Amino acid sequence: MIEFQWNKIDKKSNTPVIKDVELDELAEMLLKDYKSALLKEPRKIKYEHFLESYLGANLEYQHIYYGEDEGQIFGVTAFNEERLKIFDQENLCTRHLTLEKNSVVLDHYVTEEGREGLELFTGLHEGGHLWLHPMVYSEPAEQLSLFSSDTEPIKPVTCCRRSDIESFGRTWKGYRTPEEWREHQADYFASAIAMPKATFVPLVLETLKANGITEGYVIEDAGLKERFFAKEKLTKVTVDAYGVSKSAAYVKLRKFGFIRDTKSLEEENSQFRLF
């Protein structure tokens, strides 16, 4: 495995200061080292093998416990040996599970039938934390306890919720804390690994061209035909090729400018007008 090394680091939080385009490049570097065939043609990555065989993760599936006032936890990453509170369905009680160092735990919810895309994204999201953020969380066990007691609320290192799938589509102004930046980085990492730029861009351009769209993008609010093509056909091609969720595919298409709207296009064009 190629270890993550980065010179630009926020000194207060040890969070890497990294651009999306740089994450695209890093993802392709990892995929080339892991399995170069993933960069030659669109295909679904086997996230379990990538996490365990390449990133060295200890992958588990549990019913992760969360309180009434907390959002549902889809995935957790523990960089040290930690204790995670889970729900034991067999005995109908909660208990603590000891996690090994570099453990990734996915909640059974994301593995249910019909949520394959969510499962894929969640697994790769946690893999993003494991690879990108060891400097943030890998502290001596006596200094940092993430799941330390029965009375303390669970504070997982990472937490991937359904809304996180779309978070990498926000502008940089949407992230105010180091934690939010790390979540964005893990999201973008998941997207870049699942849909690498090397195959994603040619696939979309070919699909656009095959449907008579020569501008290189579709304006989804231009009419019902354009909206249907953007929301259904173009998104479906991406979902079928990579096994991702429909929402993850749509956000990726928006992020790369293949799906646009009239307002964003006008704002983009106004930047190049001469007064």
N, C-alpha and C positions, 0 to 999 in steps of 0.2 A: 504494500500500500504506500502511495505517496503521502507523506505527512504534510499537513497544512502549515505553511509558514507565511507570515505576512508582516511587513515592516510598519504599516500604518495601523496603530492601535490606540484606542482611547485609553489614556493612562489611568483614569479613575475606575473604569469598569473592566478593562482588558478586552473590550469588545472590538473586533476588527473593523476598521473603517474601509469599506469595500463597496465598489460600484456594481450595479447589476451586470453591466457588460463584462466586468472582471469575473463575476461569478459564472457567467456563461463560459468563459475561457477555462476557468478552473474545472468546471463540470466536464468539459470535453477532454481535458487533460486526464482526469480520473477515469473516464470511460475508455479512453484510448489505452490506458494501463490495465484496466479491468477486463474489458472485452471490446476490442476495436470494431467488431461487427456492428455494434450499436450505433456507430457513427457512419455507417455505409448505407443503411436503408432503415426506414421507420419500422420499429418493432417494440414490443412491450418488454421492459426490463423486469427480471425476476428480483423484486426488491429484497426478498428474504435472503437469497444467495449473495446479493450485493452487500447487504448489511453484515451477514455472518462471515462470509468467506473473504470479503475484501476489506471492509471497515473493522472487522474483528469484534462485532457486537454480539452480546449474549441476548438473543431475541426470545421474548416470552409473550404469552397472551393471557390476560387476566381480566376479571371484573374489577376495574379500578374504582375505589370508593371516592365519593365526593359529597360534600355537605349540601344541604338544601339551598343555601345561599351561594353556592359555587357553581360555575358552569361545568358541564359534563367534560370529563377528561378523556381524550381520545388516545393520547400517547405520552409516555414518560421516558426520559433518559437519565440514568444515574451514572455519574462519572467515577464515583467511589463506591465502596460497599455501603449500601443503604437499606433502610427498612421502608417498605411501601405498604400502605393500608389498602386492603382489598376486601371485596365481599365474597365470602365463601358460600356459594349457592347450595352446595351439598348439605352443609350444616346450618344454613340460614343465619349466618353471623358474620361479623367483620373480624379480621385478624391481620397481623402484620407479616409480610413476606420479606425475607432477606434477599436483597439483590446483589449479584456480583458486580464487580467493577465493570464499567462500560456496558451496562445492561440497557436494553431498549424494551419497553413494555407497551404493547398495544392493547387497547380495550377490546373485548369481544364484540362490542357494538359495531365496530368498523369492519369486522370480518363476516358479518351476516350477509346472506345472499342478497344481491342487488347493490351492495356497497363496495364492490371490487375497486372502483376508482378511488374512493375515499380511503380504503385500506392501503392502496399503493402510495397515495400522496402522504398519508400519515406516517407510514414507514420511512419514506424518503425524507420527510420533514425531520423526523427524529434523527435520521442518519446525518442530516445537515448539521444539527446541533453537535452530534458526536464528533464530526470531523472539523467543524469550524470553531467550536467554542470550548475546547478543553482548558484553555488558559483562564477562562472565566470561572469554571466550576471545579476543576481538579485541584481542590485544596485538601490538606491533611484531614482525615476523618474527624479528629478531635476538634478541628476548627470549624467544620461545616457539617451540619447534620440536616439533611433535607426532609427526612421523615422521622423525626427524633422521638416523638412521644404520642401517647394516645390522646392527650389533651390538646396538643397543638394542631392547628389546621394543616392539612396536607399542602406542602409547597413544592410541587414538582419542579424539576429543573426546566422541563419543557412541557408545554401543554398545547396540543393541536386541536382546535375546535373547527366546526364546519365553516365559520366565518373566516378562519385563517387561510382557507384555500384562496380567497379573493384578496387577501391583504397585500400581496406583492403588486397588485394593480394600483395601489394608492401612490400619490406623489410623495416626495421626500418630506413635505410639510406635515404629512400625517403621522410621522414618527417623532415622538418627543423624548422618549427615555431610551437608555441603552437596551433595556429588555425588549421594547418594541422593535428596535433595530435588529436585535438578534432573532426575533420571531420572523421578521421580514426576510432576513438572510436565510433562515432555514426554509421558509416558504419558497424563496426564489431558487434555492439549491434544489429542492424537490422538483420544481418545474423544469429546471435546466437538465437534471439527470433523466427525468421521465421523458422529456421532449427536447432533446439536444438540438441546438441551433443548426448543426451541420445537416441534419435530415429534416428538421421542422420547416425551415424556410423553403427549401426546394419543393417539399410536399405541398405546402400552401400555395406557392406561386404556380405550380403545375395545375392545381385544382382551380385556381382563379382563371388561368388561361384557358383551361378546358371548358369553362363556362362563359367564355367570351369577355372576361373582365381583364382588360389590358393595363389598367391604371396601377395594378398591384395591390389594390385594397377595395373593399366594398363599404359604401356609406349606408349603414343599416337603417337610418331613419329617412332614407330617400323615397321609400315606398314599401308596400307590402311584400313585393317580390324580393327586394333587397334585404328586408328584415328576415324573411323566411330563409333566404340563402345563408345569411350570417348566423342566425340563431340555430338553424337546423342542419343544412347541408354541409357548410364549411366546418362547423363544430363537430358534426358526426364523423366526417372524414378523419379528424384529429383523434376523436375518441376511439374509433375503430383501429387506427394505426398504432396508438400508444397505450390503450387500455386505461386511460385516465377518466376522471369524471367529466361530465358535460360542463360543469361550472369551471373546472380547472382549465379545460380546453378553451373555453370562451375567453377567460381572463388572459390566457397566454396569447391568443389571437389579438386581443385588444392591446396588450402590452407591446407587441411587436408591430402594431399599426396596420394589421391586415383587416381589422374591423374598426371602422371609424364612424363618427357621427358628424352632422353638419357643423355644430358648434365647435368641436375640437379641430375640425379641418379649417374653419375660418380663422380660429385663433392661431393655428400653425401657419397659415398663409400670410396673416397680418405681420408676422415676424420678419417676413422677407419683402414687405412693401417698402418702396422708397418714397419719402415725402419731400 
